[in-house]
Every structure is written in structure tokens, then in C-alpha cells.
Amino acid sequence: MNNRVIDHHLLDKLGVKQESNEKRSGFDKGFSVLGFLATVGILGSAVYLVFNFLKSEEIAGKARDGVRLSDMAIFVLATEQYFLDKSSFPDVANVTRISNVSSSNPTNVNGTGWIKVDMSKYIANLRIDPINSGIYVYKYRHDNRKYKFETVLESEKDLMKNGFDGGIDDHKYEVGNGRTQVIE
């Protein structure tokens, strides 16, 4: 017996009806052009949706990083102005302040926010990270001579900035005149 006979025999036993290829028209012998295009269209749409979802996450991360970079610049300006006026850095020396560990309103500038000194003359409100949890927080520390703010960037395009900020941690974005300090 050849394979063709065996196939038909098995199909008959399984109760599968078969038409002979001789009776089928040219369009019924395999994929039609329309069926092929529909399949390619569906697969293409799925790939497009997945790609755009991933791209939208990258865009959202880049937008949050833009806020972080802006906030770091604002902190530097406020801290430098505070130092010029008071000859000291804001808050207690050698204490790390973290933006998500504070009072009920961490953005207060009157000494009850996440930085524990009145900075109302220098900044409208204390900035907090757009996510403000996990690794995505702001940290601040000074030792009476130098100060440092740090944050974590999330966009692939912004991660390069970590290694070129003059700090010691390639996984964090660091600003201030004490970028080589370690913040615990």
C-alpha cells in the first residue's frame, strides 16, 4: 500500500470525509491569497500592538525621567541658594533623607516635608519622584562640606546619563558637589 491509500484508510476509520483533489477547484487546494493576506494582517496587527505597548512604556519612562532631571536641577539651585544665605546645607548632616519616607505631605517646604528644614524661600514645594516607591525615589544627604541628591532613571535612552554625571554609582543619576559621597 502506498502512503496515500493508508492516509485515506485512516481518515475513513476516523470518520473524516475526504473529497478527491480532482474535484477541488484551484482555489481550494491550499491557502488562498485572501486567506494568506488576512493571516499576515492579523499577525502584523498583533506585532504592531505589542511593539506600540512596549514603545509607550519607554515613552512614559522617558517622560518621568524628564521630570526627575528637572527636579534634580531645581534641588541643586535651591540647595546652592540656601547655602549662600545660611553658610550651611539644608537639614541635619550625615542623615539620608528619602522622598517616600516622611510625613503625610512630603512636598511641604516648611520643615515637615521629606527634607526637614524650612526651604520655602528657595523652592515652592519639595519635589518627589513621579513613582516615589521602590527604587524610584529621591535621596538627599550632606556632610557639612558637600551635598548630593540622587535618583534612578528608567528610560533606556536616559540610562547613559548615569555613567556620565560625575558620580560614583553608574546605576543612579547623581547631582550636587558631593557626587562621590555614598548615600545609604
N, C-alpha and C positions, 0 to 999 in steps of 0.2 A: 504494500500500500504506500502511496506517496503521501506527503505531509498534507496536501490539500484534501485528500479523502479523509484522513484522520481528523483534521480540523472540522470538517463538515459532520463527521460521525459524532464527535464530542459535542458539537453545538446542537445537533439533533437530540442527543441524550439529555442535554441541559434544557431543552425546550426553547432554544433560540431559533427564531425564524430567520432564514437567510434568503436573500434574493441573489440570483446569479449576477455576476458582473456584466454579463452580456445584456441584461435587461436595464441596467442603470445608464442614465444619461451621463454626458461628460462632466456635468457639474456635481453629480452625486458620488463621484469616485474618490473624493478626498476633501480637503479644505477648499471651500470656495474663496474667491478673492474677497468677497464681502465679509465672510466669517473670519478670515485672516486679518483683515483691517480692523474689524471690531475687537478681536483679541489684542492686537497691538495697541489699539486705542485705550482699552481698559487697563492694560499693563502700563502704558505710558502715563495715564492719568494717576495710577497708584504711585508710580515713581515720582511724579511731579508733586503730589500731595505730601509724600514723605520728605522729599527734598525741601519743599517750602516750610514744612513744620520745623525741620532742623535749622533752616536758614532763619526762621522767625525767632527761634531761641537764641541764635547767635546775635541777631539784631537787638533783641531785648537785653541781652547781656552787655552788648556794646553801649546801649543807651544807659544802663545802670553804671557802667564804668565811666561814662562821661560825667555823670553826677558825682561819682567818687573822686575823680580827678579834680573837678571843680571845687568840691568840698575840701579837699586837701589843700588847694591853693588858698582858699578862704581861711582855713585854720592857720596856715603859715602867716598870712598877713595879720590876722588878729593877734596871734601869739607874739609876733615881732613888735607890733604896736604896743601891746601890753608891757613887753619887756622894756621898750623905750620909755614908757611912762613910769614904771614901777621898779625898774632895775632888778626884776626877778621874773621868773616864768610863772604862768598861772598854775595854781593848785600846789599840793604838797609834793616835795621832792621824793624821788625814788618810789613812787606809788604808781602802778599802772592803772589807768582808767580805761574802761571798755564801754562802748556806746550802748550795749544791750544790758548792762548791769547797772541799774540806777533806780532813781525814784520813779514815781508814776508818770512824770513828764520829763523824759531825758533831754528834751530840747530846751529846757529852761536855761536862761543865761544868768540868773540871779544867784547862782551858787547851789541850787538844788537840782540841777541837771546832771548829766553824766560827768562833766568836769565841775569840780566842787569849788568854784570861785566865781565871783561876780564878774562877768565879761560883757555886761550889757553895753558898755561904752565902745566895745570893739567889734561886736558881732550881734546881728539881730536875733538869731537863735542858734543853738548848738546843732550842728548837722548830725544826722545818724545815717548809717548805711541804708540804701534802698531795701535791702533784705533784712539786715540787722539781726541775724541769728546765725548760729553755726560759725563757719569761718568768715562769713561776710559781716564783719563789724569794723568799727574804727577803734584804734587803740592810741593812747597818748601817754607819754612818760617824759620826765626831765630829771636831771641830777644837779640842778642849780647852775650848771655851766652850759649844758646842751639839752635840746629837746628833740623829740621825734614823734611824728604821727605815722601810723601805718594802716594799710587796708589790703584786701585781697581783690585782685581784678579777675573777672571771669571770662571775658571775651578772648577767643584765641588770638585775635589781632592785637589786643592790648597786653597780652601776657609778656611780650617782648620788653615792654617798658619796665617790668620788674627788675630785669638784669642790668638796666642802664640808668637807674635812678641814684646811683652812688651809695646805696645801702648795702647791708651785709646779707640780706635774705633774698635770693632770687625768686622766691615764691610770693613775695609781698611787695607792694608799692610803698616806698618809704620817703617821707619828706621831713624837712627840718634841718637844723645844723648839727644834729646828733644822729644822723642816719646809720652810723656804725654802732650805736647802742643796741643792746638786746632787750626786747620787750617780752617779758614772760607772760 
